[in-house]
Amino acid sequence: MVKVTFEPPPYGPGTSLNRPGYGPGVTTPWIVRISKMPQGRVIGAAIGIGCVISALPQLLFEEIPETCKPEYQAASRAYMRYHNMNPITGISKKD
């Protein structure tokens, strides 16, 4: 009888070091490297990069949009009253 020994992966059973790279025939080095990384790191890095990218417009552009300025909102309310928009429950209802 042959004795079979199991040797776990070097960083624990949840690691991806013992499986092949992403997809069949993919040889791009950075994709292979990312696919062999632990999943928690990849997900955390993706969330962090997404947060940084979504915060850039707020950091780079100081001025608020034109439609958020009080003058635009007052003009919009006056336009809605003049054209009797939403007369039952909205801005044009009769009190």
C-alpha positions as CSV (number, residue, x, y, z in Angstrom):
1,M,0.0,0.0,0.0
2,V,1.2,3.5,-0.9
3,K,1.3,6.1,1.8
4,V,-0.1,9.5,0.5
5,T,0.7,12.6,2.4
6,F,-1.1,15.9,2.0
7,E,0.9,19.1,2.1
8,P,-1.3,22.2,2.5
9,P,-0.5,25.4,0.5
10,P,2.2,27.5,2.0
11,Y,-0.1,30.3,3.2
12,G,-3.1,28.3,4.3
13,P,-6.0,26.7,2.4
14,G,-7.7,29.9,1.4
15,T,-4.8,31.1,-0.8
16,S,-4.7,31.0,-4.5
17,L,-1.1,29.9,-4.8
18,N,-1.9,26.3,-5.7
19,R,-4.2,27.0,-8.7
20,P,-3.4,28.2,-12.2
21,G,-3.6,31.8,-13.4
22,Y,-6.8,33.5,-14.6
23,G,-8.4,31.8,-17.6
24,P,-7.0,29.4,-20.1
25,G,-4.1,30.7,-22.1
26,V,-3.7,34.0,-20.3
27,T,0.0,35.0,-20.2
28,T,-0.2,38.7,-19.3
29,P,2.0,38.9,-16.2
30,W,0.0,41.4,-14.2
31,I,-3.3,39.4,-14.7
32,V,-1.6,36.2,-13.7
33,R,0.0,37.9,-10.6
34,I,-3.4,39.4,-9.5
35,S,-5.2,36.1,-10.0
36,K,-2.8,34.3,-7.7
37,M,-3.1,36.9,-4.9
38,P,-5.4,36.3,-2.0
39,Q,-8.9,37.4,-2.8
40,G,-9.2,39.7,0.2
41,R,-6.3,41.8,-1.0
42,V,-7.6,42.1,-4.5
43,I,-11.1,43.1,-3.4
44,G,-9.8,45.6,-0.9
45,A,-7.5,47.2,-3.4
46,A,-10.3,47.4,-6.0
47,I,-12.5,49.1,-3.4
48,G,-9.7,51.5,-2.4
49,I,-9.0,52.4,-6.1
50,G,-12.7,53.0,-6.7
51,C,-12.9,55.3,-3.7
52,V,-9.9,57.3,-4.8
53,I,-11.2,57.6,-8.4
54,S,-14.7,58.7,-7.2
55,A,-13.2,61.3,-4.8
56,L,-11.0,63.0,-7.5
57,P,-13.8,65.2,-9.0
58,Q,-14.7,66.5,-5.5
59,L,-11.0,67.4,-4.8
60,L,-10.3,68.9,-8.2
61,F,-13.4,71.0,-8.8
62,E,-14.3,73.4,-6.1
63,E,-17.3,75.1,-7.8
64,I,-20.8,73.6,-7.3
65,P,-22.8,72.7,-10.4
66,E,-25.0,75.4,-12.0
67,T,-28.2,73.6,-11.2
68,C,-27.4,73.6,-7.4
69,K,-27.1,77.3,-7.2
70,P,-29.9,79.2,-5.4
71,E,-30.6,81.5,-8.4
72,Y,-31.2,78.5,-10.7
73,Q,-33.4,76.8,-8.2
74,A,-35.5,80.0,-7.6
75,A,-35.9,80.4,-11.4
76,S,-36.9,76.7,-11.7
77,R,-39.6,77.1,-9.0
78,A,-40.9,80.2,-10.7
79,Y,-41.0,78.4,-14.1
80,M,-42.9,75.5,-12.4
81,R,-45.5,77.9,-10.9
82,Y,-46.0,79.8,-14.1
83,H,-46.6,76.6,-16.1
84,N,-48.8,75.0,-13.4
85,M,-46.7,71.9,-13.0
86,N,-48.0,69.3,-10.5
87,P,-51.1,71.3,-9.5
88,I,-52.4,68.7,-7.0
89,T,-49.6,68.1,-4.5
90,G,-46.7,70.1,-6.0
91,I,-45.4,73.6,-6.2
92,S,-48.5,74.9,-8.1
93,K,-51.2,73.6,-5.7
94,K,-53.8,76.1,-4.5
95,D,-53.7,76.5,-0.7
